Amino acid sequence: MNDTLQARIVPAYTDAEYIRESERWLRENADKYRDMWVAVAGSDLIAVGDDLNFVIQVAKEYFQINKKRCLLHWIPSSQKG
């Protein structure tokens, strides 16, 4: 992946190391989830799908149970040069 990650945290979260773990997961696994939304909590994949509302809902439920927030990310079909 390139350096132009755009992320939305649900709910808002600022733990830098936790975010770095999520971004590391994205760099290592993005090729498996092209054209999909993913919710990642640290180094764990929480939800994946093409419906953002579904992924958001799963991320919110995960937070309610585990008190850990997810980084949401759209992984495009290909990276531009």
C-alpha positions as CSV (number, residue, x, y, z in Angstrom):
1,M,0.0,0.0,0.0
2,N,1.1,3.5,-0.5
3,D,1.4,6.2,2.2
4,T,-2.0,7.8,1.5
5,L,-4.0,5.8,4.0
6,Q,-7.3,7.5,4.8
7,A,-8.9,6.2,7.9
8,R,-11.9,6.9,10.1
9,I,-11.9,5.7,13.7
10,V,-15.2,4.5,15.2
11,P,-15.7,5.9,17.8
12,A,-12.9,8.5,17.7
13,Y,-9.7,7.2,19.2
14,T,-6.2,8.6,19.5
15,D,-3.9,5.8,20.8
16,A,-1.0,6.1,18.3
17,E,0.4,2.6,18.8
18,Y,-3.0,0.9,18.4
19,I,-3.5,2.9,15.2
20,R,0.0,1.9,14.0
21,E,-0.9,-1.8,14.6
22,S,-4.1,-1.3,12.5
23,E,-2.2,0.4,9.7
24,R,0.5,-2.3,9.8
25,W,-2.3,-4.9,9.4
26,L,-3.6,-3.0,6.4
27,R,-0.3,-2.9,4.7
28,E,0.3,-6.6,5.2
29,N,-3.3,-7.8,4.3
30,A,-4.8,-5.3,1.9
31,D,-4.3,-7.5,-1.2
32,K,-6.8,-10.0,0.2
33,Y,-9.6,-7.5,0.7
34,R,-9.7,-5.4,-2.5
35,D,-12.9,-3.4,-3.2
36,M,-14.0,-4.0,0.4
37,W,-14.4,-2.0,3.6
38,V,-12.5,-3.5,6.6
39,A,-12.7,-2.8,10.3
40,V,-9.4,-3.5,12.0
41,A,-8.8,-3.4,15.8
42,G,-5.1,-3.4,16.4
43,S,-3.8,-6.5,14.5
44,D,-7.3,-8.1,14.3
45,L,-9.7,-8.1,11.4
46,I,-13.2,-7.4,12.9
47,A,-15.4,-7.0,9.8
48,V,-15.1,-7.0,6.1
49,G,-17.7,-6.2,3.4
50,D,-18.8,-4.0,0.5
51,D,-21.5,-2.4,2.7
52,L,-20.0,0.4,4.8
53,N,-23.1,0.5,7.1
54,F,-22.7,-3.2,7.9
55,V,-19.0,-2.8,8.7
56,I,-19.7,0.3,10.9
57,Q,-22.4,-1.7,12.8
58,V,-20.1,-4.6,13.5
59,A,-17.4,-2.2,14.6
60,K,-19.8,-0.5,17.0
61,E,-20.9,-3.9,18.4
62,Y,-17.3,-4.9,18.8
63,F,-16.6,-1.7,20.8
64,Q,-19.7,-2.3,23.0
65,I,-18.4,-5.8,23.9
66,N,-14.6,-5.3,23.9
67,K,-14.2,-1.6,24.6
68,K,-11.7,-1.6,21.7
69,R,-12.2,0.8,18.7
70,C,-11.8,-0.1,15.1
71,L,-10.1,1.6,12.2
72,L,-12.3,1.6,9.2
73,H,-10.7,1.6,5.8
74,W,-11.8,1.2,2.1
75,I,-9.3,-0.9,0.2
76,P,-9.4,0.1,-3.5
77,S,-9.1,-2.5,-6.3
78,S,-5.6,-1.4,-7.2
79,Q,-3.0,1.1,-6.1
80,K,-2.1,3.9,-8.4
81,G,1.6,4.2,-9.2
